[in-house]
Each structure stands twice: as C-alpha cells, then as structure tokens.
Amino acid sequence: MHIIVDRTKFLKSLGRVHRVVERRNTIPILSNVLIEAFGSRLHLKTTDLDLEVREKTTAEVKEGGGITVPAHLLYDIIRKLPDASEVTLILSSDRGAIFVIFGRSKFRLQCLPKEDFPELNVSQFTHSFELSSKVLKRLIHCTHFAVSSEDTRYYLNGIYLHILDHDGVLKFRAVATDGHRLARVEMTAPSGLESMPGVIVPRKTVSELQKLLNEEQTDSVFVELSETKIRFRIASLILTSKLIEGTFPDYQRVIPLDNDKKLLVNRAMFSLSVDRVSTISSDRGRAVKLSLSMNQLTLLVNNPDSGTAEDCLSVEYASDGMDIGFNSRYLLDIVTRLLGKNLIFMLGDSGSPTLIFDPQEVDVLYVLMPMRF
C-alpha cells in the first residue's frame, strides 16, 4: 500500500472516526483504525463492537491495500503536522508496520492485519427514511441530557424512538428519562415509518451523532433501522450502531394529566434567577424552592454550610399558593433547551411531577419530579 493524502482532509476524517475508539482496550485490534485504499479513495473504519463509523476521503493511491493502525496515535501524529501539506503512507514489505512520511519527518507504526478487524454484522434493514439534519439535531438536543447513566436500568441508557397515531396524524417521537426528569419531542412522521418498531438508541451513539451533525454541513440524514441495528448516513460518513435490547417503560403513565395550577414566567428572567440563587446551593443537593403566591414567584436556596439566597420574580399565577422544590441543574437543563420568550409550568402539588413547556413550541414537553427542600 502506497498512498498520498492531503493532511487537512485526512485529519478531518481521522477526527471523526477515532473518537469511537476507547483509549484502553483488552482487544488490541479495537484500538486500531482500518485503512483501505483503492481507486482514488481512502476508506477509514473504527468500531467498539457496538458502534461502527466509516468515512472516506480522496487520495492519490499509487498502490492499493489495507491495514489497521493505532487510531489515537495516528491521529496525534497527523494533528501535529503543518497545514496545507501532503502525507505519504507506505506499508512495509512484511506488512508489520506502516511508514507515515512528511518532508524529513518519518514515523514507523506497528500494524495489525485487516483480516483481524471485526465486522459489525448487520442484518437487512427493514425501515428507511430521511430527516432534515436540523430536525434531527433538535430532537437530540432536546432529549439527550435526560438519558440515564445508571447501568442497572440499561433500558433507560438511550433515546427511545417510536411512532404513534395522534388524532389521525402519525407522529415520530423521541423520549428520554432518567427517572428524575423526562424529555419528549415529536414531529410529523416522515414517509416509510408506518410500521416502524420502537427502538432505543444508546447514549454513546447519540453523543457521537450529535458531534457529527454539528461538524457536517448537510441538509439531510438518511436513516435505516431494524429491530437490532440503526444506521445514519451523513454526507461521506456512515455510523452504524447496535440498539439497546429491552423494553422502554410506559412513559405516558408519568405524564400528569390533571395538573391545574398554571405558572407563566419569562424564560430568560427565570433562567438568570435560578442560576443566581443556585450559586449558594451545595453540589450534592442543588435544591431550589419555588414559593408561589398571586402573580409572584420567590426562589429560595438554603445551604447550612454557606448561607441563603432569595430572588423574586413577577409572573402570571392565579392559583392557590404553594411551595415546591426542584434540582436547580435539572431546571436549567430544561430552560436552556426551550427557545421561546415564556415558559409554562403546570403544577399539581409539592410532591407530584410538574409539566414544563414553551407555549409556542407544543411539540416539546418536559416532566420534572420535585425534590425535598
């Protein structure tokens, strides 16, 4: 194998694929990136056995072939080379090493044969559809923060994608919850999803997908899925992932239907107020009390180790007075993901879950459990 590739293009492609590779691996081949060259293309692939990323870029291929190279080491070398340069890759005659050459710089890296590189077995995809990249970014942005990180409830370690019939209109819905908060976003379902199974996309896959969408300027994303795998095609990149096996809980049961106390508050003012008073809260508790009376909201924090904080806001509230506590970080997570001028809180009592939404953005809904204060 003998190839010459533009350093900037090579670095961009390596940057996308090397993130999947764990820094520590008990299986040596999983630390490597598979490099294959043929025609006028350089193909790169990495995997952790659950997630696989493939990328391609143009190159001058003097002699084709394939080999696997330590992913993070190769990325660090290419990253430190000057811009607007060309990099030469030459495989040794015994195929045990690859030479990375730039000017007078020459690196020799140990290799492993491409035949040892694992394939993420993919059965036939049963459903396919196209999504606007802007819409997909919004779905992820509004939900991924609520994904659980507890391994004991593994079925909550991802975003649940499914369809449902809502008043005769087929909706495509994304849901995430960690048991303390729930995020739900929906849109009119694109064609091709009439019989789509509900699937849970793992947290790592969602995180990687979000980074790729932020990096790539593309109008749409082509999605394929089956009951066990999902694949995203973003420009020249293909991300394939296993799905979480398990049943996502009936989240509809935790969405309150009879909360009748309505609080309308300016989103920006509320966010600033929560951020101010939470400065005094402990890192462990982060509790902020919302004390409601006629058209007034008082935010209070009491930390025995540091002091107290209080802030008042004028709001629209005409129900009976009540006090309710929330985790301040959870509140800010939700508030920063809504875009409108105002927020609506639909409250029940101090021990019941609360609905939070933007009156101008009815396709996004949050449920937040209260906490003791």
Secondary structure, 3 states (H helix, E strand, C coil): CEEEEEHHHHHHHHHHHHHHCCCCCCCHHHHEEEEEEECCEEEEEEECCCEEEEEEEECEEEECEEEEEEHHHHHHHHHCCCCCCEEEEEECCCCCEEEEEECCEEEEEECECHHHCCCCCCCCCCEEEEEEHHHHHHHHHCCHHHCCCCHHHHHHCEEEEEEEEECCEEEEEEEEECCCEEEEEEEECCCCCCCCCCEEEEHHHHHHHHHHHHHCCCCEEEEEECCCEEEEEECCEEEEEECCCCCCCCHHHHCCCCCCEEEEEEHHHHHHHHHHHHHHCCCCCCEEEEEEECCEEEEEEEECCCEEEEEEEECEECCCCEEEEEEHHHHHHHHCCCCCCEEEEEECCCCCCEEEEECCEEEEEEEECCCCC
